[in-house]
Amino acid sequence: MVKLQEVPISKIRRPLFRQNDQAKVAALMESIQDIGLQEPIDVLEVDGEYYGFSGCHRYEACSRLGQETILCRVRRAPRSVLQRHLA
């Protein structure tokens, strides 16, 4: 089951490094300042911890804007699902 909720940015772990396109991040920052975040990011909740694997540009834009939370589609999953994402 997926639920929509605000999650503290500081609580989202990003275990896989990804190089973001800084021009895209800057454009998203401008858009988010003007109209807000339009598309939530997807996170896995495993044992009360949040893991993000997509939405890297939106995550960085919100983080750089100093937002404390970000709108997420949260899907609870067992540790075995997390391990498949990390493989």
Buried (B, 14 or more C-beta within 10 A) or exposed (E): EEEEEEBEBEEBBBEEEEEEEEEBBEEBBEBBEEEEBEEBBBBBBBEEEBBBBEBBBBBBBBBEBEBEBBBBBBBEBEEEEBEEEEE
